[in-house]
Amino acid sequence: MHNGATWTGEIWTGECEAFDAVKGEGVILLTGDGGQARNLRVFRDDIAAWRNRQLQPGKRYEFELRTNSEGELCAVDVSAVGGGA
């Protein structure tokens, strides 16, 4: 995957590990098949709910994946499992 690419059509789920409302960024833990885990960065602007752009640690979210300009895999179009934030 190259920079800026989005894996559209694939919805992933993971649990929020941390979110700093002041910085507007956090970490979602993605657990894949076979138990492999990966931390994904998430930014306020990538949270789908426009009223409450914060995530709650311990809550599960669904999202798409995208690489940022540094080549880092990030969660985008993030929403609570089943909708909302």
Long-range contacts (C-beta under 8 A, 24 or more apart in sequence): 1-67, 2-67, 3-67, 3-68, 3-69, 3-70, 3-71, 4-66, 4-67, 4-68, 4-69, 5-66, 5-67, 6-64, 6-65, 6-66, 6-76, 7-64, 7-65, 7-66, 8-64, 10-64, 10-65, 11-62, 11-63, 11-64, 12-62, 12-63, 12-64, 12-65, 12-75, 13-60, 13-61, 13-62, 13-63, 13-81, 14-40, 14-60, 14-61, 14-63, 14-75, 15-58, 15-59, 15-60, 15-61, 16-42, 16-55, 16-56, 16-57, 16-58, 16-59, 16-60, 16-61, 17-57, 18-57, 19-54, 19-55, 19-56, 19-57, 21-54, 24-53, 26-55, 28-55, 28-61, 28-63, 28-75, 28-78, 30-75, 38-73, 40-65, 40-73, 40-74, 40-75, 41-68, 41-72, 41-74, 41-75, 42-74, 42-75, 42-76, 42-78, 43-74, 46-74, 46-75, 46-76, 46-77, 46-78, 47-78, 47-79, 47-85, 48-77, 48-78, 48-79, 48-85, 49-79, 49-84, 49-85, 51-85, 52-85, 53-85, 54-85, 55-85
